[in-house]
Amino acid sequence: MSSATEWPPRVWSTNCVIGDEPRLAYNRVLLSSVLAGETASHDIELKPAAWWRDRGVTLKYRCVATEIDVGRRELKIANEESIAFSKLVLATGSTPLRLSVPGADLAGVHTFRDSRDVDLLLTLAAQKKRVVVVGGGLLGLEAAYGLAKAGAPVTLIHLMDRLMERQLDAPAAELLKCLVERKGIKVLLNANTARLLGETRVEGIELADGRRIDADAVIFAAGIRPNVALAKNAGIPVNRGIVVDDVMQTGAPDIFALGECAEHRGICYGLVEPAYEQAHVLAQHLAGRAAVYGGSVVATNLKVSGVSVFSAGDFMGMDGGETIVLSDIRHGTYKKLVISDGRLTGAVLVGDVGDALWYLELIRSREPIARIRSHMIFGRQLAIRSEAA
Ligand SMILES: Cc1cc2nc3c(=O)[nH]c(=O)nc-3n(C[C@H](O)[C@H](O)[C@H](O)COP(=O)(O)OP(=O)(O)OC[C@H]3O[C@@H](n4cnc5c(N)ncnc54)[C@H](O)[C@@H]3O)c2cc1C
C-alpha cells in the first residue's frame, strides 16, 4: 500500500505492508520443510527486516485489516486506526476449510496453514500423538510426511480413489501411495469422514462406511477458501475469489488483488507460481509499464512426502491427446507425456523429475515436437542428441 500525499495528518511517505501474522513475511511453501525438520523456521523469511527498512517499506505485523473505505481510499486496521492509500493491493490468501461434519470444532482438531500451525504439529509429533490427516492432496501429504518424520503415528484419509487426483493420473497416484506408505504413513482411500468422535476433545474419526480410526488429533487438509471478506464488505465484486482483470485490478479503482484471494478469468489458483506471475504483472503495471496477465499454465513441481512429483497441463489427456508412458514402478519411477496436434500438452512425472522444467517449457511454448517425439520420454539430453543425429 502506498500512501496518498493528499492526506497530511497521517501521511505514510513509504509503502506499507500489513499482515496479521506475528512475524516477518516468509515463504509459506517451505513450512512443509520446517515441519519435516529439513529447514529451520527462521531460514524461511523472505527478507530480513533491514531489507524492507532500507527500501522505505513500513511493516505492520500482527495487524488485521478490517475494512476498506473505497470512496475515501482508507484502510481500517485494528484499534480503529486508518491508513490512507493511493493504491491498495489485496493479497489476503486463503483460509483452510474445516469439513462441516459433527465434531469438527472439538479440541484437538487443527489445520496446516501458517507457522503457528507448524509449531503446534511439531508439539503433537514430539508427544507421539496419534494423528489423522484428512485430505490426500499436496497439503495433506506434506502434513502427514512431516508429522510421521517427527515421530507421530499418522493415518492419512482421502475421499477419492487416488491421492492428488487433481495432479496425478491413477498409476502415478498408486506409485506415490506406495512410496508414502514406505515412510510409515497409513493411507486410506475412498474414506468419507462422517463425524469426529469425542466429547470435548477429539478421540477418533468415523467414516461413512462405519470404519473408525482412533486419534488424539485431527488435521484438516481438505481444501481452502479464498479470503474475500474485506473486498466483499467494501462492495468490490467477488465470486469465489476477488474478481480481477488482466492487470490484477478489482472492480474498484486503484484496488488490486493477487494470489490465492484473486479470481482471474474464472480461476482461483491455489499454488505459488501463478501468484508470482501475477505479482510481476502488477508491479509492471504500477510502475507504468505495459504488462498483461493471461493466466498461468498450472504446474506442480515439488517433493511430496519426500517423493519428487511433477504434473502440468492436460496430464489426463482430456482433450483426446495421445500418451507416451515409461513406467518402472519397482524403482519408483513413472513418466507420462500427453501429445496433441504434434505438441506436448501435458506431463506427469513421479520419482525422476530431472527434465520437468524442460517439459514445462515445451508445454508453455507449444513448440512442435515431431523431431524429438520418439526420444523425449527419455529426457532432454537424449531427445536433443536424436534431433541432431
Ligand atoms: C504448508 C503449505 C505448503 C505449500 N506448498 C506449496 C508448494 O509446494 N507449491 C505451491 O505452489 N504452493 C504451495 N502452497 C500454497 C502456497 O503457499 C500459496 O499458494 C501461497 O502462499 C499464496 O500466497 P498468497 O500471498 O496469495 O497468500 P498467503 O501466503 O496465504 O498470504 C496471505 C497473508 O495475508 C494475511 N491476511 C489475510 N487476511 C488478512 C487481513 N484481513 N489483515 C491482515 N492480514 C491478512 C494472512 O494471514 C497471510 O499471512 C503451500 C501452502 C501451505 C500452507
The ligand as an SDF file (V2000), in Angstrom:
LIG
                    3D

 53 58  0  0  0  0  0  0  0  0999 V2000
    2.2070  -25.8850    4.1720 C   0  0  0  0  0  0  0  0  0  0  0  0
    1.9790  -25.3640    2.7920 C   0  0  0  0  0  0  0  0  0  0  0  0
    2.7530  -25.8660    1.7410 C   0  0  0  0  0  0  0  0  0  0  0  0
    2.5680  -25.3850    0.4580 C   0  0  0  0  0  0  0  0  0  0  0  0
    3.3380  -25.8950   -0.5330 N   0  0  0  0  0  0  0  0  0  0  0  0
    3.1890  -25.4220   -1.7820 C   0  0  0  0  0  0  0  0  0  0  0  0
    4.0150  -25.8990   -2.8370 C   0  0  0  0  0  0  0  0  0  0  0  0
    4.8500  -26.7700   -2.6460 O   0  0  0  0  0  0  0  0  0  0  0  0
    3.8600  -25.3570   -4.0830 N   0  0  0  0  0  0  0  0  0  0  0  0
    2.9380  -24.3830   -4.3310 C   0  0  0  0  0  0  0  0  0  0  0  0
    2.8460  -23.9130   -5.4520 O   0  0  0  0  0  0  0  0  0  0  0  0
    2.1370  -23.9130   -3.3440 N   0  0  0  0  0  0  0  0  0  0  0  0
    2.2320  -24.4040   -2.0890 C   0  0  0  0  0  0  0  0  0  0  0  0
    1.4380  -23.9200   -1.0860 N   0  0  0  0  0  0  0  0  0  0  0  0
    0.4710  -22.8680   -1.4070 C   0  0  0  0  0  0  0  0  0  0  0  0
    1.1890  -21.5080   -1.3680 C   0  0  0  0  0  0  0  0  0  0  0  0
    1.8020  -21.3480   -0.1230 O   0  0  0  0  0  0  0  0  0  0  0  0
    0.1630  -20.4090   -1.5890 C   0  0  0  0  0  0  0  0  0  0  0  0
   -0.3700  -20.5690   -2.8890 O   0  0  0  0  0  0  0  0  0  0  0  0
    0.7760  -19.0270   -1.4680 C   0  0  0  0  0  0  0  0  0  0  0  0
    1.3280  -18.8330   -0.1880 O   0  0  0  0  0  0  0  0  0  0  0  0
   -0.3280  -17.9820   -1.7150 C   0  0  0  0  0  0  0  0  0  0  0  0
    0.2100  -16.7160   -1.4710 O   0  0  0  0  0  0  0  0  0  0  0  0
   -0.7680  -15.5200   -1.0960 P   0  0  0  0  0  0  0  0  0  0  0  0
    0.1140  -14.3350   -0.9300 O   0  0  0  0  0  0  0  0  0  0  0  0
   -1.8870  -15.4570   -2.0360 O   0  0  0  0  0  0  0  0  0  0  0  0
   -1.4080  -15.9140    0.3210 O   0  0  0  0  0  0  0  0  0  0  0  0
   -0.7330  -16.2200    1.7140 P   0  0  0  0  0  0  0  0  0  0  0  0
    0.6390  -16.7800    1.5580 O   0  0  0  0  0  0  0  0  0  0  0  0
   -1.7330  -17.0200    2.4780 O   0  0  0  0  0  0  0  0  0  0  0  0
   -0.5960  -14.7890    2.3930 O   0  0  0  0  0  0  0  0  0  0  0  0
   -1.7390  -14.0720    2.8250 C   0  0  0  0  0  0  0  0  0  0  0  0
   -1.4140  -13.3840    4.1320 C   0  0  0  0  0  0  0  0  0  0  0  0
   -2.4100  -12.3930    4.3780 O   0  0  0  0  0  0  0  0  0  0  0  0
   -2.8000  -12.4630    5.7490 C   0  0  0  0  0  0  0  0  0  0  0  0
   -4.1440  -11.8890    5.8730 N   0  0  0  0  0  0  0  0  0  0  0  0
   -5.3190  -12.3920    5.4260 C   0  0  0  0  0  0  0  0  0  0  0  0
   -6.3390  -11.5590    5.7250 N   0  0  0  0  0  0  0  0  0  0  0  0
   -5.7790  -10.5000    6.3600 C   0  0  0  0  0  0  0  0  0  0  0  0
   -6.3100   -9.3060    6.9200 C   0  0  0  0  0  0  0  0  0  0  0  0
   -7.6100   -9.0030    6.8610 N   0  0  0  0  0  0  0  0  0  0  0  0
   -5.4590   -8.4360    7.5160 N   0  0  0  0  0  0  0  0  0  0  0  0
   -4.1310   -8.7050    7.5830 C   0  0  0  0  0  0  0  0  0  0  0  0
   -3.5700   -9.8110    7.0650 N   0  0  0  0  0  0  0  0  0  0  0  0
   -4.3880  -10.7070    6.4550 C   0  0  0  0  0  0  0  0  0  0  0  0
   -2.7340  -13.9430    6.0460 C   0  0  0  0  0  0  0  0  0  0  0  0
   -2.6470  -14.2010    7.4270 O   0  0  0  0  0  0  0  0  0  0  0  0
   -1.4380  -14.3150    5.3200 C   0  0  0  0  0  0  0  0  0  0  0  0
   -0.3240  -14.0650    6.1470 O   0  0  0  0  0  0  0  0  0  0  0  0
    1.5860  -24.3940    0.2130 C   0  0  0  0  0  0  0  0  0  0  0  0
    0.8070  -23.9020    1.2500 C   0  0  0  0  0  0  0  0  0  0  0  0
    0.9980  -24.3790    2.5390 C   0  0  0  0  0  0  0  0  0  0  0  0
    0.1390  -23.8550    3.6470 C   0  0  0  0  0  0  0  0  0  0  0  0
  1  2  1  0
  2  3  1  0
  2 52  2  0
  3  4  2  0
  4  5  1  0
  4 50  1  0
  5  6  2  0
  6  7  1  0
  6 13  1  0
  7  8  2  0
  7  9  1  0
  9 10  1  0
 10 11  2  0
 10 12  1  0
 12 13  2  0
 13 14  1  0
 14 15  1  0
 14 50  1  0
 15 16  1  0
 16 17  1  0
 16 18  1  0
 18 19  1  0
 18 20  1  0
 20 21  1  0
 20 22  1  0
 22 23  1  0
 23 24  1  0
 24 25  2  0
 24 26  1  0
 24 27  1  0
 27 28  1  0
 28 29  2  0
 28 30  1  0
 28 31  1  0
 31 32  1  0
 32 33  1  0
 33 34  1  0
 33 48  1  0
 34 35  1  0
 35 36  1  0
 35 46  1  0
 36 37  1  0
 36 45  1  0
 37 38  2  0
 38 39  1  0
 39 40  1  0
 39 45  2  0
 40 41  1  0
 40 42  2  0
 42 43  1  0
 43 44  2  0
 44 45  1  0
 46 47  1  0
 46 48  1  0
 48 49  1  0
 50 51  2  0
 51 52  1  0
 52 53  1  0
M  END
$$$$
